[in-house]
Amino acid sequence: MMLEGTPVNERWLPDEYLATVFPKAEAIAKVMDRTGYDTYWLAEHHFQREGYECIPNVLMLALHLCHVTRNIRIGCGFNIAPMWHPIRMAEDYATVDWLTGGRVVFGVGRGYHTREVESFGAPMLDGDANRELFEEQVDLIFKAFNERAFSHQGKHYTIPPPVPYRGYEVRELTLVPRPKTQPVECWQPVVSASPRALEFMAKHGIKGLIGGGAAAGGASDKVVHAFREARARAGRETELGGDLCIGYSFHIADSVEQGIKEATPFFEENIKMFAPLGFVPGLTPEQIDATGDPKRARGANLPTLRHAIKAGTWFVGPPELITEQLMAIQHRYPGLEVVNVGQVVGTPQAVILEQLERFAAQVMPAFKRG
């Protein structure tokens, strides 16, 4: 780990180690379920032999996790639509919704790894083509969810095709089963926050997650206001922060300095992974290149955990300080009902479990509803 550690592109872990993502996910789910968290979010990724993001099918794992827990919901953060056939995704989610009694939360994303999306035959290098495909897919998914019988004619899909079937020509389909939980709660990451993206989310009532995961944590006032204004134009009035979740990385310690010392290896490993993918804003091409060279990285003036704390994307220090910082966010965005908190990729299981236990015991009680 850390900037002097193995470069990302030189990591190639054995199958046995990569598969430990499943018992690790189960251990996290059980702790979160026992300690009162609401939703455990999983991300869909593929082909990452480096060992950072190793869950290729969120819905399959979510079904298993619901079987070994009692209350916690499992969030799809996110099913990457361009790597699916849209009605296949709709069917699989509806099946999981019935089998878990509504404990799996639907979510969609466009993807950002070229190695993943392009390998499934969908565009990623062409961002406009990617968004065009994604929007048609999501339109189709919601038709399948919401209409007793549906059809679709678009640039990428004609569903159903006009084929003969048992003596008649097929003109419509019915999703079997349709989701038990209606309307389907759906989430999507807010990354570019472009007017087109926000209008599309508002049209379908899709909720937004800002920060957390690969994206830098926290949210700018500009993005939160733009999200609310797009909702209002679609006739979906909310308080500021409504229908949003804001994500943060955190590390509880007895002091800020101790927290920085303990969490810096994980922060730096995250930089190495995500800087070349464009998720560390403000870096020059030279700095990005240096993240892959252990000999140059330390001298490349890369962001530090202190910078992230100052920017408000990480919460580090005693639980009382983190509680105070979250209270300030609650005051700033009165419509905000949920925040996403967690550790960055590469954080060891033991650290994640310890941090989740401490957050649940020492921070969450200040925010529990009566």
Buried (B, 14 or more C-beta within 10 A) or exposed (E): BBBEBBBBEEBEBEEEEBEEBBEBBBBBBBBBBBBEBEBBBBBBBBEBEBBBBBBBEBBEBBBBBBEEBEEBBBBBBBBBBBBBEBBEBBBBBBBBBBBBEBBBBBBBBBBBBEEBBBEEEBBBEEEEBBBBBBBBBBBBBBBBBBBEEBBBEBEEBEBBEEEEEEEEEBEEBEBEEBBBBEEBBBBBBBBEBEEEBBEBBBBBBBBBBBBBBBBBBBBEEEBBEBBBEBBEEBEBEBEBBBBBBBBBBBBBBEEBEBBBEBBBBBBBBBBBBBBBEEBBEEBEEEBBBBBBEBEBBBEBEBBBBBEBBEEBBBBBBBBEBBBEBBEEBBEEBEEBBBBBBBBBBBBEBEBBBEBBBBBBEBBBEBEEEE
